[in-house]
Amino acid sequence: MSATLTTERLRLAVRDRQLVDALDLRIEPGQVWCVLGPNGAGKSTLLRTLAGLRDAEGGRVLLDGHDVAHWKPLELARRRGFLPQAVVDAFSLTVIEAVTAARHPRLPFWAWGDEDMGTVRAALSRFELDALAERDITTLSGGERQRVNIAALFAQDVDVMLLDEPLSSLDLHHQMKTLHELVLASRAGHAVVFTVHDINLAMQHATHAVLLDGHGGALAGPREAVVTPQNLTAAFHHPIRGITIDGEIFFRAARLTDTRP
C-alpha cells in the first residue's frame, strides 16, 4: 500500500517565533523530498509535525486525506516511520534485536515470524550491518549506531519515511549508501522526506525540496525550482553560487573576505 502526505496552510511556531506560515505540501509515493534551511529554521519541527508527533499551530497534516491527529497510534505506526536526530539507548540490546523491535507495530501477539526476520535480515544487509548483528548497541560508534537506526526504519516497512538528519555521524561511503537506499525505496513506491545540511547531496538525490528561512518563509516544489542560488542566498543569509559541471549544478558558498588592516 502507498500513501500520500499533504499539508494545508500549515503554520509552525516555537514560543513567539514563527517558523512556517501557510505551507502547502503534497508528498506522493515515488518522491524524495529534502528539507533545507539554516539552524533553527524549523526543519526538525516540520518533520515531527508531519509525523503527527506534535500539533501544528495552524493548518492540518493529512495522511491519505485523514488528519494525522485522528489516526490511531498503531495504524499510524504502520503507515509512517520517523527517525529522530538522536536515539537514546535506555538499555542494552544487540543490533539485530534493536532492528527487530521496529517490527512491533505489525505483530498481532508480539511474536516475530519468518517474514519479520527476513525483513530484518534484509535491512541489516542493506546497511552493511551483518557482521555487527550480535554486537551490543552500546558498544557501537556513532556512525554504526546511526546505521542501525536507519535499518530499523527500513525494517518497519512503512509507506512514508521521515528522517531527521539521517546522514549525521556517517562517513562519506555510508552517506552515499543511505541516500542511494532512500532513492531505491522511493522507486519501490515509498514517499521519503529527510532533512540535510549538505545542499549538493540533497540535489543529487532528491526530487523535491522544502527551503525554510526561519522567519516564516518556506518554498516547496520540484528541486530545480526551489534550490537555486538566489533562493539559497536569501534563506541562508550568505552568498551562494551555482556552478554547472557536466550538466549538473553544484552550489558553493562564497568565501568571507577579512577586510581588517
C-alpha positions as CSV (number, residue, x, y, z in Angstrom):
1,M,0.0,0.0,0.0
2,S,1.2,3.5,-0.8
3,A,0.3,6.8,0.9
4,T,0.2,10.5,0.2
5,L,1.1,13.0,2.9
6,T,-0.2,16.6,2.5
7,T,-0.3,19.8,4.4
8,E,-2.9,22.5,4.2
9,R,-1.9,26.0,5.2
10,L,0.5,24.6,7.8
11,R,1.7,27.0,10.3
12,L,4.6,26.3,12.8
13,A,5.9,28.3,15.6
14,V,8.1,27.9,18.7
15,R,7.2,30.2,21.6
16,D,6.7,33.6,20.0
17,R,8.8,32.9,16.8
18,Q,7.0,31.9,13.6
19,L,8.9,29.3,11.6
20,V,6.5,28.4,8.9
21,D,3.4,30.2,7.6
22,A,0.7,28.7,5.4
23,L,2.8,25.9,3.8
24,D,1.1,23.6,1.3
25,L,2.8,20.3,0.5
26,R,1.8,17.2,-1.4
27,I,4.3,14.4,-0.8
28,E,3.5,11.4,-3.1
29,P,4.8,7.9,-3.4
30,G,7.9,7.8,-5.5
31,Q,9.1,11.2,-4.4
32,V,12.2,12.1,-2.3
33,W,11.9,15.4,-0.5
34,C,14.8,17.1,1.1
35,V,14.2,19.8,3.8
36,L,16.9,22.6,3.8
37,G,17.4,25.7,5.8
38,P,19.7,27.3,8.4
39,N,20.0,26.1,12.0
40,G,16.8,26.9,13.9
41,A,14.7,27.4,10.8
42,G,12.3,24.6,11.8
43,K,13.4,21.6,9.9
44,S,13.1,19.2,12.8
45,T,9.8,20.8,13.9
46,L,8.4,20.3,10.4
47,L,9.3,16.6,10.3
48,R,7.9,16.0,13.8
49,T,4.7,17.7,12.8
50,L,4.4,15.7,9.5
51,A,4.9,12.6,11.6
52,G,2.0,13.5,13.9
53,L,4.2,13.8,16.9
54,R,3.4,17.5,17.7
55,D,0.4,19.7,16.9
56,A,0.7,22.4,14.3
57,E,0.0,26.0,15.3
58,G,-2.3,26.2,12.3
59,G,-3.5,24.3,9.3
60,R,-3.5,20.5,9.0
61,V,-1.4,17.5,8.1
62,L,-3.2,14.7,6.2
63,L,-2.2,11.2,5.5
64,D,-4.3,9.8,2.7
65,G,-6.8,12.6,3.3
66,H,-7.3,12.0,7.0
67,D,-5.9,14.3,9.7
68,V,-2.9,12.6,11.3
69,A,-4.2,13.8,14.7
70,H,-7.2,11.4,14.2
71,W,-5.2,8.3,13.3
72,K,-4.9,5.5,15.9
73,P,-1.3,5.3,17.0
74,L,-0.9,1.7,15.9
75,E,-2.3,2.3,12.5
76,L,-0.2,5.5,12.1
77,A,2.9,3.5,13.0
78,R,2.1,1.0,10.3
79,R,1.9,3.7,7.6
80,R,4.6,6.2,8.5
81,G,8.0,6.0,10.2
82,F,10.1,8.7,11.9
83,L,13.8,8.7,12.5
84,P,14.7,11.5,15.1
85,Q,18.1,13.2,15.2
86,A,19.1,11.3,18.3
87,V,18.1,7.9,19.7
88,V,18.8,7.3,23.4
89,D,19.6,3.7,24.4
90,A,17.7,3.1,27.6
91,F,19.1,-0.5,27.9
92,S,21.4,-2.9,26.2
93,L,20.3,-4.7,23.0
94,T,22.1,-6.5,20.2
95,V,21.9,-4.9,16.8
96,I,19.6,-7.5,15.5
97,E,17.3,-7.1,18.5
98,A,17.2,-3.3,18.1
99,V,16.2,-3.6,14.4
100,T,13.7,-6.4,15.1
101,A,12.0,-4.2,17.7
102,A,11.0,-1.8,14.9
103,R,8.6,-4.5,13.6
104,H,6.4,-4.4,16.7
105,P,3.6,-2.3,15.1
106,R,2.9,-5.2,12.7
107,L,2.9,-8.0,15.3
108,P,-0.5,-9.4,16.4
109,F,0.7,-11.0,19.7
110,W,4.3,-9.8,20.0
111,A,5.6,-12.9,18.2
112,W,8.0,-12.5,15.4
113,G,7.7,-14.8,12.4
114,D,9.9,-15.8,9.5
115,E,8.6,-12.9,7.4
116,D,9.6,-10.4,10.1
117,M,13.1,-11.9,10.4
118,G,13.5,-11.9,6.7
119,T,12.7,-8.2,6.6
120,V,15.1,-7.6,9.5
121,R,18.0,-9.5,7.9
122,A,17.4,-7.6,4.6
123,A,17.6,-4.3,6.4
124,L,20.8,-5.3,8.2
125,S,22.4,-6.3,4.8
126,R,21.2,-3.2,3.1
127,F,23.2,-1.1,5.5
128,E,26.2,-3.4,5.8
129,L,25.5,-4.4,9.4
130,D,25.5,-8.2,9.0
131,A,28.9,-8.5,10.8
132,L,27.6,-6.4,13.7
133,A,24.3,-8.3,14.2
134,E,25.2,-9.7,17.6
135,R,27.1,-6.6,18.9
136,D,25.7,-4.7,21.8
137,I,24.4,-1.3,20.5
138,T,26.0,0.4,23.5
139,T,29.5,-0.6,22.1
140,L,29.0,0.9,18.6
141,S,30.5,4.0,17.2
142,G,28.2,7.0,16.5
143,G,28.2,6.2,12.8
144,E,27.5,2.5,13.3
145,R,24.6,3.3,15.7
146,Q,23.1,5.7,13.1
147,R,23.1,2.9,10.5
148,V,21.3,0.7,13.0
149,N,18.7,3.5,13.4
150,I,18.2,3.7,9.7
151,A,18.0,0.0,9.2
152,A,15.3,-0.1,11.9
153,L,13.2,2.4,9.9
154,F,13.5,0.3,6.8
155,A,12.5,-2.8,8.8
156,Q,9.4,-1.0,9.9
157,D,8.3,-1.2,6.3
158,V,6.1,2.0,6.2
159,D,4.7,3.9,3.2
160,V,6.1,7.3,4.3
161,M,9.6,7.6,5.7
162,L,10.6,10.7,7.6
163,L,14.2,11.1,8.5
164,D,15.7,13.9,10.6
165,E,19.4,14.3,9.6
166,P,20.0,10.7,8.7
167,L,23.5,11.5,7.4
168,S,24.8,12.7,10.8
169,S,27.8,10.8,12.1
170,L,28.1,8.8,8.8
171,D,31.3,8.7,6.8
172,L,31.1,9.6,3.1
173,H,30.6,6.0,1.8
174,H,27.7,5.4,4.2
175,Q,26.2,8.8,3.5
176,M,26.1,7.9,-0.2
177,K,24.8,4.4,0.6
178,T,22.0,5.7,2.7
179,L,20.9,8.2,0.1
180,H,21.0,5.5,-2.6
181,E,18.8,3.3,-0.5
182,L,16.3,6.1,0.1
183,V,16.1,6.6,-3.7
184,L,15.6,2.9,-4.2
185,A,12.8,3.0,-1.5
186,S,11.1,5.8,-3.4
187,R,11.3,3.8,-6.6
188,A,9.6,0.9,-4.8
189,G,6.6,3.2,-4.0
190,H,7.6,4.8,-0.7
191,A,7.5,8.5,-0.1
192,V,10.7,9.9,1.5
193,V,11.3,13.1,3.4
194,F,14.7,13.9,5.0
195,T,16.5,16.9,6.5
196,V,20.1,17.6,5.5
197,H,22.7,20.3,5.6
198,D,24.7,19.3,2.5
199,I,22.9,21.1,-0.4
200,N,24.8,19.2,-3.0
201,L,24.0,15.8,-1.6
202,A,20.3,16.9,-1.5
203,M,20.4,18.0,-5.1
204,Q,22.0,14.7,-6.2
205,H,19.3,12.5,-4.7
206,A,16.1,14.5,-4.0
207,T,13.2,15.0,-6.5
208,H,11.6,17.8,-4.5
209,A,12.7,20.3,-1.8
210,V,11.4,22.4,1.0
211,L,13.5,25.5,1.8
212,L,12.9,27.3,5.1
213,D,14.4,30.7,6.1
214,G,13.5,30.6,9.8
215,H,11.3,33.7,9.6
216,G,8.1,32.1,8.3
217,G,9.2,31.9,4.7
218,A,9.0,28.4,3.0
219,L,9.4,27.4,-0.6
220,A,8.3,24.0,-1.7
221,G,8.3,22.1,-5.0
222,P,10.5,20.4,-7.6
223,R,14.1,20.7,-6.5
224,E,15.2,22.7,-9.6
225,A,12.6,25.4,-8.9
226,V,13.3,25.6,-5.2
227,V,17.1,25.1,-4.8
228,T,18.6,28.0,-6.7
229,P,21.5,30.3,-5.9
230,Q,19.0,33.2,-5.3
231,N,16.7,31.2,-3.0
232,L,19.6,29.7,-1.1
233,T,21.3,33.1,-0.6
234,A,18.1,34.6,0.8
235,A,17.4,31.6,3.1
236,F,20.9,31.2,4.5
237,H,21.8,34.9,4.5
238,H,25.0,34.2,2.8
239,P,26.1,34.4,-0.9
240,I,25.8,31.0,-2.6
241,R,26.8,30.5,-6.2
242,G,25.8,27.7,-8.6
243,I,28.4,26.0,-10.8
244,T,27.5,23.6,-13.6
245,I,29.8,20.7,-14.1
246,D,29.0,18.1,-16.8
247,G,25.4,19.3,-17.0
248,E,24.9,19.0,-13.2
249,I,24.6,22.1,-10.9
250,F,26.6,22.3,-7.7
251,F,26.5,25.0,-5.1
252,R,29.4,26.8,-3.4
253,A,29.2,29.3,-0.5
254,A,31.2,32.5,-1.2
255,R,34.3,32.9,1.0
256,L,34.2,35.6,3.7
257,T,36.9,38.2,3.0
258,D,38.7,39.6,6.0
259,T,39.0,43.3,5.4
260,R,40.7,44.2,8.6
261,P,44.1,46.0,8.1
